[in-house]
Amino acid sequence: MTYHYLSYEDRQEIEQRYSQGERPEDIAAVVGVHTATIYRELERGYTGEKDESGKPKYSADIGQSKQKNSFRRRGRTPNAAC
């Protein structure tokens, strides 16, 4: 098994599919990661708002920003992580 960080394009795919109502299990299959990764990413990119159905909103931009800040705190550069 190989490990990799989610790219911004992966996060955009998650945002698009999640906003269309797809299940995290299905999103994980498309992106090629474990379901737990999708759940963690949804928490990371939570906007603090809920949609009309009461589901938490996700933003790829927020998720990417938090990941970059995490790298910065750990002393890593985003290019070295991917």
MILUM-483284 format. One line per field, with one value per residue (C-alpha): residue number from 1; residue in three letters; x, y, z. Coordinates in Angstrom, 1 decimal, decimal comma. Each point is the difference from the previous one (the first is absolute). Example, Ala and Ser with C-alpha at 12.3 -4.5 7.8 and 13.67 -1.06 7.14 Angstrom:
n c(1 2)
res c(ALA SER)
c1 c(12,3 1,4)
c2 c(-4,5 3,4)
c3 c(7,8 -0,7)
***
This chain:
n c(1 2 3 4 5 6 7 8 9 10 11 12 13 14 15 16 17 18 19 20 21 22 23 24 25 26 27 28 29 30 31 32 33 34 35 36 37 38 39 40 41 42 43 44 45 46 47 48 49 50 51 52 53 54 55 56 57 58 59 60 61 62 63 64 65 66 67 68 69 70 71 72 73 74 75 76 77 78 79 80 81 82)
res c(MET THR TYR HIS TYR LEU SER TYR GLU ASP ARG GLN GLU ILE GLU GLN ARG TYR SER GLN GLY GLU ARG PRO GLU ASP ILE ALA ALA VAL VAL GLY VAL HIS THR ALA THR ILE TYR ARG GLU LEU GLU ARG GLY TYR THR GLY GLU LYS ASP GLU SER GLY LYS PRO LYS TYR SER ALA ASP ILE GLY GLN SER LYS GLN LYS ASN SER PHE ARG ARG ARG GLY ARG THR PRO ASN ALA ALA CYS)
c1 c(0,0 1,3 -0,8 -0,5 -1,5 -3,2 0,6 -2,1 -1,6 -1,0 -1,5 -1,9 -1,4 -1,0 -1,7 -1,9 -1,2 -0,8 -2,1 -1,9 -0,9 2,3 1,0 3,5 0,5 -0,7 2,2 2,8 -0,2 0,2 2,8 1,9 0,4 -1,4 -3,5 1,6 2,1 -3,2 -1,6 3,2 0,1 -3,6 0,7 3,1 -1,9 -3,2 -1,2 -2,0 -3,2 -2,6 -1,8 -3,8 -0,2 2,0 3,2 3,3 1,5 3,5 2,4 3,0 1,7 -0,3 1,3 3,0 0,7 0,0 2,2 2,6 -0,1 0,6 3,0 1,3 -0,3 1,9 2,7 -0,8 -0,6 -3,1 2,2 2,0 -3,2 -1,5)
c2 c(0,0 3,5 3,1 3,5 3,3 1,2 2,5 3,2 -1,8 -2,9 2,5 1,7 -3,4 -0,8 3,4 -0,5 -3,5 0,7 3,0 -2,2 -2,4 -2,9 -2,2 0,2 -3,7 0,7 3,1 -2,0 -2,6 2,7 2,0 -3,3 0,4 -1,7 1,1 1,3 2,4 1,6 0,3 1,7 2,3 1,0 1,0 1,9 2,0 0,6 3,6 0,3 0,1 -2,6 -0,4 0,0 -3,7 0,6 -1,6 1,8 1,9 -0,8 2,4 -1,2 3,3 -0,2 -3,6 1,0 3,0 -2,1 -2,6 2,7 1,4 -3,4 -0,5 3,5 -0,9 -3,2 1,7 -1,7 1,7 -1,0 -1,0 -2,5 -1,6 -1,0)
c3 c(0,0 -0,8 1,8 -1,5 1,0 -1,6 -2,7 -0,5 -3,0 2,3 2,4 -2,8 -1,1 3,6 0,3 -3,3 0,7 3,7 -0,9 -2,5 2,8 -0,7 2,9 1,4 -0,8 -3,7 0,0 1,5 -2,8 -2,7 1,6 0,8 3,8 3,1 1,2 3,3 -2,1 -1,4 3,4 1,4 -3,0 0,4 3,6 -1,1 -2,6 2,0 -0,6 3,2 -2,0 -0,9 -3,3 -0,5 1,0 3,2 -1,2 0,8 -2,9 -1,3 -1,7 -1,9 0,5 3,8 0,0 -2,2 2,2 3,2 -1,5 -1,1 3,5 1,4 -2,2 1,0 3,7 -0,5 -2,1 -3,3 -3,3 -2,0 -3,0 2,1 1,3 -3,3)
***
